[in-house]
Amino acid sequence: MIFEWINLGFNLADGHPTAFYVVHGVLIAVNIILALVLAAVGVRGWKAGRA
């Protein structure tokens, strides 16, 4: 994922049409939401395993 974020940063600097930014903005938002959900599931599982 680190490579993808770095690559996206370089691609966004190229001056693309608005649709490009909208699509990638949605992809970033979905990626962040999924990361938060998976982190919450992981924390709950970790806490349940310790108890």
C-alpha positions as CSV (number, residue, x, y, z in Angstrom):
1,M,0.0,0.0,0.0
2,I,2.9,2.4,0.7
3,F,4.0,2.1,-3.0
4,E,0.4,2.7,-4.1
5,W,0.1,5.9,-2.0
6,I,3.5,7.2,-3.3
7,N,2.6,6.5,-6.9
8,L,-0.8,8.2,-6.4
9,G,1.0,11.3,-5.1
10,F,3.1,11.5,-8.2
11,N,0.1,10.9,-10.4
12,L,-1.9,13.6,-8.8
13,A,0.9,16.1,-9.4
14,D,0.5,15.7,-13.2
15,G,-2.6,17.8,-13.7
16,H,-5.3,15.4,-14.7
17,P,-9.0,16.1,-15.4
18,T,-11.4,16.5,-12.6
19,A,-12.9,13.0,-12.9
20,F,-9.5,11.6,-12.2
21,Y,-9.4,13.4,-8.8
22,V,-13.0,12.5,-8.0
23,V,-12.4,8.8,-8.7
24,H,-9.1,8.7,-6.7
25,G,-10.7,10.7,-3.9
26,V,-13.4,8.0,-3.6
27,L,-10.9,5.2,-3.7
28,I,-8.8,6.9,-0.9
29,A,-12.0,7.3,1.2
30,V,-13.0,3.7,0.7
31,N,-9.4,2.6,1.5
32,I,-9.4,4.6,4.8
33,I,-12.8,3.3,5.8
34,L,-11.7,-0.3,5.2
35,A,-8.5,0.3,7.2
36,L,-10.5,1.7,10.1
37,V,-13.0,-1.2,10.1
38,L,-10.2,-3.8,9.9
39,A,-8.3,-2.0,12.7
40,A,-11.4,-2.1,14.9
41,V,-12.0,-5.8,14.2
42,G,-8.3,-6.5,15.0
43,V,-8.4,-4.5,18.3
44,R,-11.6,-6.3,19.4
45,G,-10.0,-9.7,18.5
46,W,-6.8,-8.8,20.4
47,K,-8.8,-7.7,23.5
48,A,-10.9,-10.8,23.4
49,G,-7.8,-13.0,23.1
50,R,-6.3,-11.4,26.2
51,A,-9.3,-11.8,28.4
